[in-house]
Amino acid sequence: MDEKKRRRRPLWAGVLVVAVAALGVGLYWFEPWKLWQDESVREAPPVAAPGPSATATAAAPRVLAQGTLISHEHTTTGTVKLLRLADGSRSLRLENLDTSNGPDLRVWMTDAPVKEGVDGWRVFDDGKHVSLGKLKGNKGDQNYPVPADVNLTDFTSVTIWCDRFDVSFGAAALSLWP
């Protein structure tokens, strides 16, 4: 074997190791398979936890605010409702949600204005926001408890936020319900 070929073998092995490592990191970071995997959630509307003075029929939740999701980084549709339950607790409800699946998706309440198009993709982490938890599924109806110490007047919008890439998949401005 000639000397040139012997020197190229370690070079090719090194290139192969780097390429495999880069592929592994890319797969971990982007999780591309999620683009073809839907996670559907069908939760019933929230009800108040039964207390000592609970009646046989719990009062229906009262809508405090609501909004319609618009698309940002990914096509997103559905409605958002901020509910007060009979026991005074609050819940954020996503109804008929339809968006792409992705890595590290969260439901955030924010004080940012909802802007259409690319201008709205990255505004939600600029100001005040509170995470209500990981998105349970990219399709369907789901409920997220709002902590008691959250002042609702501080928040005017909701976003489906990709925490890994700091981008909104979709968002809704909250309008007060009459």
Secondary structure, DSSP 8 states (H G I E B T S, - for coil): --HHHHHHHHHHHHHHHHHHHHHHHHHHHH-GGGGG---EEE---------TT--SS----EEEEEEE-EESSS--EEEEEEEE-TTS-EEEEEEEEE----TTEEEEEESS----SGGGSS-TTSS-EEEEEE-S-SEEEEEEEE-TT--GGG--EEEEEETTTTEEEEEEE-EE--
